[in-house]
Protein backbone atom coordinates (compact mmCIF):
# COMPACT_ATOMS: atom_id res chain seq x y z
CA UNK A 1 0.00 0.00 0.00
CA UNK A 2 1.35 3.40 -0.94
CA UNK A 3 1.94 5.81 1.91
CA UNK A 4 -0.59 8.54 2.57
CA UNK A 5 0.62 12.04 1.70
CA UNK A 6 0.01 14.29 4.73
CA UNK A 7 0.33 18.06 5.20
CA UNK A 8 0.53 19.43 8.74
CA UNK A 9 -0.68 22.86 9.93
CA UNK A 10 1.08 24.32 13.00
CA UNK A 11 1.13 27.44 15.16
CA UNK A 12 3.67 26.59 17.86
CA UNK A 13 6.36 24.21 19.04
CA UNK A 14 5.42 21.34 16.76
CA UNK A 15 5.48 18.46 19.25
CA UNK A 16 2.60 16.74 17.46
CA UNK A 17 4.34 17.30 14.13
CA UNK A 18 7.51 15.72 15.53
CA UNK A 19 5.54 12.71 16.76
CA UNK A 20 4.12 12.15 13.28
CA UNK A 21 7.53 12.61 11.63
CA UNK A 22 9.16 10.15 14.02
CA UNK A 23 6.47 7.51 13.62
CA UNK A 24 6.56 7.86 9.85
CA UNK A 25 10.33 7.39 9.82
CA UNK A 26 10.09 4.30 12.05
CA UNK A 27 7.48 2.75 9.78
CA UNK A 28 4.80 2.97 12.48
CA UNK A 29 2.62 5.31 10.44
CA UNK A 30 1.58 4.52 6.85
CA UNK A 31 2.05 8.16 5.91
CA UNK A 32 4.66 10.62 4.66
CA UNK A 33 4.74 14.23 5.86
CA UNK A 34 5.06 16.17 2.58
CA UNK A 35 4.29 19.76 3.63
CA UNK A 36 4.13 21.95 6.74
CA UNK A 37 2.27 25.26 6.82
CA UNK A 38 2.72 27.56 9.84
CA UNK A 39 0.58 30.51 10.89
CA UNK A 40 3.53 32.20 12.64
CA UNK A 41 7.16 32.81 11.68
CA UNK A 42 10.05 31.89 13.95
CA UNK A 43 8.34 29.03 15.79
CA UNK A 44 10.03 25.81 16.85
CA UNK A 45 7.71 23.76 14.67
CA UNK A 46 9.28 25.30 11.57
CA UNK A 47 12.73 24.26 12.79
CA UNK A 48 11.46 20.72 13.32
CA UNK A 49 10.11 20.61 9.76
CA UNK A 50 13.32 21.90 8.24
CA UNK A 51 15.45 19.51 10.32
CA UNK A 52 13.35 16.66 8.91
CA UNK A 53 13.68 17.95 5.35
CA UNK A 54 9.97 18.72 5.05
CA UNK A 55 9.03 21.79 2.95
CA UNK A 56 7.57 24.51 5.17
CA UNK A 57 5.76 27.77 4.48
CA UNK A 58 4.41 30.58 6.65
CA UNK A 59 1.01 32.17 6.10
CA UNK A 60 0.13 34.84 8.67
CA UNK A 61 -3.51 35.65 9.31
CA UNK A 62 -2.76 39.38 9.68
CA UNK A 63 -1.38 39.43 6.14
CA UNK A 64 -4.77 38.36 4.75
CA UNK A 65 -7.82 40.58 4.41
CA UNK A 66 -10.32 37.78 5.12
CA UNK A 67 -10.59 34.28 6.49
CA UNK A 68 -11.32 33.15 2.94
CA UNK A 69 -8.03 34.56 1.64
CA UNK A 70 -6.17 33.11 4.63
CA UNK A 71 -7.74 29.69 4.04
CA UNK A 72 -6.88 29.69 0.34
CA UNK A 73 -3.26 30.59 1.10
CA UNK A 74 -3.09 27.88 3.78
CA UNK A 75 -4.42 25.12 1.53
CA UNK A 76 -2.60 26.17 -1.67
CA UNK A 77 0.75 24.58 -0.65
CA UNK A 78 -1.09 21.51 0.64
CA UNK A 79 -2.70 21.16 -2.76
CA UNK A 80 0.61 21.73 -4.56
CA UNK A 81 2.21 19.02 -2.41
CA UNK A 82 -0.60 16.66 -3.46
CA UNK A 83 -1.55 16.10 0.18
CA UNK A 84 -4.30 13.52 0.62
CA UNK A 85 -4.90 14.48 4.25
CA UNK A 86 -4.29 17.71 6.19
CA UNK A 87 -3.62 17.42 9.93
CA UNK A 88 -3.97 20.37 12.26
CA UNK A 89 -1.36 20.07 15.00
CA UNK A 90 -1.68 22.90 17.49
CA UNK A 91 -3.03 25.11 14.70
CA UNK A 92 -4.91 27.99 16.36
CA UNK A 93 -6.59 29.79 13.47
CA UNK A 94 -10.04 29.33 12.02
CA UNK A 95 -10.07 28.30 8.37
CA UNK A 96 -12.70 27.53 5.76
CA UNK A 97 -12.26 24.00 4.43
CA UNK A 98 -12.21 24.16 0.62
CA UNK A 99 -14.49 21.71 -1.21
CA UNK A 100 -11.62 19.57 -2.48
CA UNK A 101 -10.44 19.00 1.12
CA UNK A 102 -13.87 18.29 2.65
CA UNK A 103 -13.56 15.19 4.83
CA UNK A 104 -9.79 15.33 4.48
CA UNK A 105 -8.79 17.66 7.34
CA UNK A 106 -8.25 16.36 10.89
CA UNK A 107 -7.66 18.07 14.21
CA UNK A 108 -6.73 16.88 17.69
CA UNK A 109 -8.11 18.71 20.74
CA UNK A 110 -6.89 18.24 24.35
CA UNK A 111 -10.32 17.57 25.87
CA UNK A 112 -13.37 15.38 25.32
CA UNK A 113 -15.43 17.39 22.82
CA UNK A 114 -18.04 18.89 23.26
CA UNK A 115 -16.57 19.83 26.66
CA UNK A 116 -13.91 22.54 27.00
CA UNK A 117 -13.75 23.36 23.31
CA UNK A 118 -14.39 26.16 20.85
CA UNK A 119 -12.78 29.54 20.18
CA UNK A 120 -10.05 30.37 22.68
CA UNK A 121 -9.93 26.87 24.18
CA UNK A 122 -6.40 25.60 23.63
CA UNK A 123 -3.26 24.59 25.51
CA UNK A 124 -3.12 25.14 29.25
CA UNK A 125 -6.36 27.12 29.20
CA UNK A 126 -8.15 23.82 28.66
CA UNK A 127 -6.36 21.97 31.46
CA UNK A 128 -6.80 24.83 33.92
CA UNK A 129 -10.54 24.90 33.20
CA UNK A 130 -10.79 21.12 33.58
CA UNK A 131 -9.21 21.30 37.03
CA UNK A 132 -11.37 24.23 38.09
CA UNK A 133 -14.54 22.42 36.99
CA UNK A 134 -13.94 19.40 39.20
CA UNK A 135 -14.59 16.81 36.48
CA UNK A 136 -13.05 13.38 37.05
CA UNK A 137 -12.29 12.53 33.42
CA UNK A 138 -10.77 14.41 30.52
CA UNK A 139 -8.75 13.30 27.50
CA UNK A 140 -8.31 14.04 23.82
CA UNK A 141 -10.48 14.05 20.73
CA UNK A 142 -9.46 13.48 17.12
CA UNK A 143 -12.09 14.78 14.71
CA UNK A 144 -12.61 15.87 11.15
CA UNK A 145 -12.40 19.67 10.95
CA UNK A 146 -15.14 21.84 9.54
CA UNK A 147 -15.65 25.61 9.42
CA UNK A 148 -16.09 25.99 13.20
CA UNK A 149 -13.63 25.61 16.06
CA UNK A 150 -13.45 22.04 17.45
CA UNK A 151 -16.73 21.06 15.86
CA UNK A 152 -16.46 18.44 13.11
CA UNK A 153 -17.41 14.74 13.30
CA UNK A 154 -15.52 12.84 15.99
CA UNK A 155 -13.22 10.00 14.94
CA UNK A 156 -11.63 8.88 18.22
CA UNK A 157 -11.67 9.90 21.87
CA UNK A 158 -9.35 8.73 24.64
CA UNK A 159 -10.10 9.41 28.31
CA UNK A 160 -7.66 9.94 31.17
CA UNK A 161 -8.39 10.41 34.89
CA UNK A 162 -8.13 13.79 36.55
CA UNK A 163 -6.23 13.20 39.79
CA UNK A 164 -6.71 15.09 43.05
CA UNK A 165 -3.12 16.36 43.06
CA UNK A 166 -2.98 17.28 39.35
CA UNK A 167 -1.59 20.57 38.14
CA UNK A 168 -2.20 21.92 34.63
CA UNK A 169 1.28 20.64 33.75
CA UNK A 170 0.80 17.07 35.00
CA UNK A 171 -2.65 16.85 33.44
CA UNK A 172 -1.35 18.21 30.14
CA UNK A 173 1.40 15.57 30.09
CA UNK A 174 -1.15 12.78 30.62
CA UNK A 175 -3.45 14.11 27.89
CA UNK A 176 -0.57 14.63 25.45
CA UNK A 177 0.48 11.03 25.96
CA UNK A 178 -2.94 9.91 24.72
CA UNK A 179 -2.77 12.37 21.80
CA UNK A 180 0.53 10.83 20.67
CA UNK A 181 -1.28 7.49 20.27
CA UNK A 182 -4.74 8.55 19.14
CA UNK A 183 -3.74 10.89 16.30
CA UNK A 184 -1.55 8.34 14.49
CA UNK A 185 -4.30 5.76 14.99
CA UNK A 186 -6.86 8.02 13.31
CA UNK A 187 -4.48 8.79 10.44
CA UNK A 188 -3.85 5.07 9.96
CA UNK A 189 -7.60 4.37 9.82
CA UNK A 190 -7.94 7.10 7.18
CA UNK A 191 -5.02 5.66 5.18
CA UNK A 192 -6.69 2.25 5.28
CA UNK A 193 -9.96 3.70 3.99
CA UNK A 194 -11.79 2.67 7.15
CA UNK A 195 -13.44 5.99 8.09
CA UNK A 196 -16.91 6.81 6.80
CA UNK A 197 -18.56 10.13 7.67
CA UNK A 198 -22.31 9.75 8.21
CA UNK A 199 -23.70 13.15 9.15
CA UNK A 200 -22.29 14.07 12.57
CA UNK A 201 -20.90 10.57 13.13
CA UNK A 202 -17.83 8.77 11.88
CA UNK A 203 -18.18 5.04 11.39
CA UNK A 204 -14.99 2.99 11.71
CA UNK A 205 -15.20 0.11 9.25
CA UNK A 206 -13.75 -3.29 10.16
CA UNK A 207 -10.33 -4.22 8.88
CA UNK A 208 -10.48 -6.31 5.70
CA UNK A 209 -10.02 -10.02 6.24
CA UNK A 210 -6.70 -11.47 5.18
CA UNK A 211 -6.88 -14.13 2.46
CA UNK A 212 -6.52 -17.67 3.76
N, C-alpha and C positions, 0 to 999 in steps of 0.2 A: 504494500500500500504506500502510495506517495505521501510525503509529509505535508501536513497542512501549513499553508503560508499565513503567518500571523503578524499583524501590525499591533503595536502597543502604544497607548496614549498615556502620558505621564505628566505630573505637575510637581514632583518632589524628588525624594531621595532614590526612588527606583528599586526598593527592596523586592517588590512583587515582580518587577521586570527581571531582576537578577535571578530570582527563583525560577522563572520560566526559562531564561537563558541556560542556567545550570542544568535543569532537568532535560532540556532539549539536547544539550551536549552529551549528557550521560545516557541518552537513548531512552529516558523514562517518560518522554513526552513525544507523541507522534506529530511534532510540529516544528517548524523553523521560524525564528523571529526574523522577519525580512525588512521591517521598518519601525522606527520609533518616531513619534511626534510629541513634542513637549509644548506646554502652554507657557513656560517660563524659560528664559535664558539662564545659564550659569548654575543649573541645578545638578546635583550629584547623579541623578538618573541619566543625564546626557553623557556624563563621563563613563558610566557603566556601559551604555550603548556603544560608545566609541571604543572602549577597551575590548568589547566583544566583536568589534568589526561590523556592527549593525548600523546602516545608514540612519541618521537622525536629523530632524528638522525642528525648528522652533516657529510656532505660530502664536503670537500674543493676542489676547482678546482685545486689548486696548488699541491695537493697530487696525481693528476691523470696525466698520460702522454699524454692523448688525450681527445678530447671532447667526443669521443665514450666511453672511459672508464668512464669518469665523468658521462655521461648520464646513463650508465648501473648501476652505483652505486647509482645514484639518484632514478632511477625507481625500483630498487630491493626491497627496503622496502615498496614502494607503492604496488608492486605486492604481497609481503608477507602479507600485511595487507588486501589483496583482495579489494583494492580500485577500484571502478567503474568509478570514475572521479578524475582527478588530477587538482588542481587549483593553478596556480601561483599567489602569493600575495606579490608583491614587490620583486620578484625573479629576480636577475639581470644577471644571467648567461645564455649563449646560451646552449641549449641541443639538442640532436637528439631524436625525438620522436620514441620510438620503435614500431614495427608493431602492437603489441597487445594493444597499447594505442593510436593508430591513431584515431582521432575524439573523443578522451576522455581526452584531456588536454585543459584547458581554461586559459586565461590571461586577466587581466584588465589593461588598459593603460590610463594615465591621459591626454588624448587629443583625438581629433576626427581623428582617422586614416583615410587616409594616411598622415595627417599633423602632424608635430612634433613627429615623431616616428623613430624607428630604433636603431642601436647600439649607445649607449651613451646618448640616450634620456630617462631620468628618473627623477623623483622627481622634485626639484625646477628648474632644468635646463629647463624642459619643460615649466613651468609657466613663467620663466624669458624670454624665447624666444617668447612665446605667446604675452607677453606685449610689447616686443621690436618690434614685427612684425606689431602691430596695428590692428590685427584682432578684430572683434566685438563679435565673438562667439568662445567658446572652449567647452570642456566637457570631457566625458570619453567614452571609447570603450571596450566592452567585446567581445572577439573573441576566436575562436579555435586556439591553438598554432600549428605552424609547425616548420620547421628547420631553420627559419629565425627570426630575431628580429621583433616583432610587425607586423606580416605579414599574419597570417592565416585568414580564412573566418570570417567575422564579424557577431556576433549574435545580439548585441544591441548597440546602441549609445544614449547618453543623452547629450543635449547641455545646456550650461549655458552662460549668458552674460558676456562679459568682460567690466567692468566698468571703467570710466575715472580715478577714484581715486584708482584703485586696486593696491595692492602690490603683489609680489609673494606669500606672506603668506595668504592674503585675498582670492586671486584667488584659491590657493591650497585648502583652506577650503571649498570653494563653489564646486569645482570639487570633492573633497573627499566625500562630502555629497551625490552627485549623484552616486558615486561609491558604497557607502554603500547600495543603493537601487538596482542599476542595476545588480551588481554581484549576489546577492541572487536570483534576478528574473531570470537570465540566468540559474543558477543552478537548480532552480525549473522547468523551462521549460525542461531542460535535464532530470531531474528525472521523469517528466511526459511523456517522450518519444515524445516531441513535436518539436524537432529540427532535421531538415534534411539537410545535407550538399549536395549541388548541385554545384560542381565545386568551384568557388570562392564565391558562395552565400550560405547563410543559410536561409532556409525556416522555418518559425514558423508555425506549424500546428495548426488548431483550437482545442480548448478544446473539449473533447468528450461530447456529449449531455448526460444529466442525464436522467435516465429512468423515464417515467411518472407514 
